[in-house]
Amino acid sequence: MITWEIKKVNDVFCNFRKYFLPNKQKRLEWFIKCFPELLKYFESGKKEYENTDYFQYLLVNRKGRRKIESARNELQRELRIFLSIKENGLIHPVDIVIIKKQQTLIRGYRRICDLYHLKRDFVPCRIFSSIDCFHKIKPTVSWE
């Protein structure tokens, strides 16, 4: 079963340990810490994103010969999502699944951070009654 709910952005953002998957929390903590710095670089017109802490974090977590290009691409994607939300509002709701009677955010943690930094009040949430229900609607999510 799928239901819809409107949640306060501040509640989800400030209580992220309650909503977010444990395997995403470390990265989310870095994102929360470093994204404001990245936005300042972006808004000032600077293009030296490689100097930001978040880019360095992305780089450390990449493997292979193309890790710099991969980190740049992810950084640019995150900035595009931020700008899209800033200009057009949120296009897609965030997805929450009930796991062991706990609401767990499966998709949308970056969008929650963007909405928080844009000082938006509410976020539409699609609530799935189980992970099986989620997988019937969406492709497989990595739990690693």
C-alpha positions as CSV (number, residue, x, y, z in Angstrom):
1,M,0.0,0.0,0.0
2,I,1.2,3.5,-0.8
3,T,0.0,6.6,1.1
4,W,1.1,10.3,0.8
5,E,2.2,12.5,3.6
6,I,3.5,16.0,3.9
7,K,6.3,16.3,6.4
8,K,8.2,19.3,7.8
9,V,11.6,19.5,6.1
10,N,13.2,20.7,9.4
11,D,11.8,17.6,11.2
12,V,13.3,15.2,8.6
13,F,16.6,17.0,8.3
14,C,17.2,17.6,12.0
15,N,16.2,14.0,12.9
16,F,18.1,12.3,10.0
17,R,19.3,9.4,12.2
18,K,15.7,8.5,12.8
19,Y,14.8,8.5,9.0
20,F,17.9,7.6,7.1
21,L,19.4,4.3,6.3
22,P,22.5,3.6,8.5
23,N,24.7,3.0,5.5
24,K,23.9,6.6,4.2
25,Q,24.5,8.4,7.5
26,K,28.2,8.9,7.2
27,R,27.9,10.4,3.8
28,L,25.0,12.4,4.8
29,E,26.9,13.9,7.8
30,W,29.7,15.0,5.3
31,F,27.0,16.4,3.0
32,I,25.4,18.3,5.8
33,K,28.8,19.7,6.9
34,C,30.3,20.5,3.5
35,F,27.3,21.4,1.3
36,P,27.0,25.0,2.6
37,E,30.7,25.7,1.7
38,L,30.0,24.3,-1.7
39,L,27.0,26.5,-2.2
40,K,29.1,29.6,-1.2
41,Y,31.7,28.6,-3.9
42,F,28.9,28.2,-6.4
43,E,27.1,31.4,-5.6
44,S,30.3,33.4,-5.6
45,G,31.0,32.3,-9.2
46,K,34.1,30.3,-8.2
47,K,34.7,27.2,-10.3
48,E,37.4,25.6,-8.1
49,Y,35.1,23.0,-6.6
50,E,38.1,20.7,-6.3
51,N,39.2,22.8,-3.3
52,T,36.1,22.0,-1.3
53,D,35.9,19.4,1.5
54,Y,33.0,17.7,-0.1
55,F,34.8,17.2,-3.4
56,Q,37.8,15.7,-1.5
57,Y,35.3,13.4,0.3
58,L,33.9,12.3,-3.1
59,L,37.4,11.8,-4.4
60,V,38.5,9.6,-1.5
61,N,35.4,7.4,-2.0
62,R,36.1,6.7,-5.7
63,K,38.2,4.0,-7.3
64,G,39.9,3.6,-10.6
65,R,41.5,5.8,-13.2
66,R,38.5,8.1,-13.7
67,K,37.9,8.9,-10.1
68,I,38.4,12.7,-10.6
69,E,36.0,12.8,-13.5
70,S,33.5,10.7,-11.5
71,A,33.7,13.0,-8.5
72,R,33.3,16.1,-10.7
73,N,30.2,14.5,-12.4
74,E,28.6,13.7,-9.1
75,L,29.3,17.2,-7.8
76,Q,27.8,18.8,-10.9
77,R,24.8,16.5,-10.6
78,E,24.2,17.6,-7.0
79,L,24.5,21.3,-8.0
80,R,22.0,20.8,-10.9
81,I,19.5,19.2,-8.5
82,F,19.9,22.0,-6.1
83,L,19.4,24.7,-8.8
84,S,16.4,22.8,-10.2
85,I,14.7,22.7,-6.8
86,K,15.6,26.4,-6.2
87,E,14.1,27.4,-9.6
88,N,11.3,25.0,-10.1
89,G,10.5,23.5,-6.6
90,L,10.6,19.9,-5.8
91,I,9.5,17.8,-8.9
92,H,9.6,14.3,-7.3
93,P,8.5,13.4,-3.8
94,V,10.9,11.6,-1.4
95,D,10.3,7.9,-0.9
96,I,9.8,6.4,2.6
97,V,9.4,2.8,3.5
98,I,8.1,1.3,6.7
99,I,10.8,-1.1,8.0
100,K,10.3,-2.7,11.4
101,K,7.6,-0.1,12.2
102,Q,10.0,2.7,11.5
103,Q,9.7,5.2,8.6
104,T,13.0,5.0,6.7
105,L,13.9,7.4,3.9
106,I,14.9,5.3,0.8
107,R,15.2,8.0,-1.8
108,G,15.6,11.8,-1.5
109,Y,18.2,12.5,1.2
110,R,20.0,15.1,-1.0
111,R,16.6,16.7,-1.9
112,I,15.9,16.9,1.9
113,C,19.2,18.7,2.4
114,D,18.6,21.0,-0.6
115,L,15.1,21.9,0.7
116,Y,16.6,22.6,4.2
117,H,19.3,24.9,2.8
118,L,16.6,26.7,0.6
119,K,14.6,27.2,3.8
120,R,11.5,25.4,2.4
121,D,9.0,24.3,5.0
122,F,7.4,21.1,3.6
123,V,8.2,18.0,1.6
124,P,5.8,15.6,-0.1
125,C,6.5,12.0,0.9
126,R,5.4,8.8,-0.7
127,I,5.1,6.2,2.1
128,F,5.4,2.5,1.1
129,S,3.9,0.0,3.6
130,S,6.8,-2.4,3.0
131,I,10.0,-2.9,1.1
132,D,8.2,-5.4,-1.1
133,C,5.7,-2.8,-2.1
134,F,8.5,-0.4,-2.9
135,H,10.3,-2.9,-5.1
136,K,7.1,-3.5,-7.1
137,I,7.0,0.2,-8.0
138,K,10.7,1.1,-8.1
139,P,13.9,-0.7,-9.2
140,T,16.1,-2.4,-6.6
141,V,17.8,-0.2,-4.1
142,S,21.3,-1.1,-3.0
143,W,21.4,-1.9,0.7
144,E,25.2,-2.0,0.9
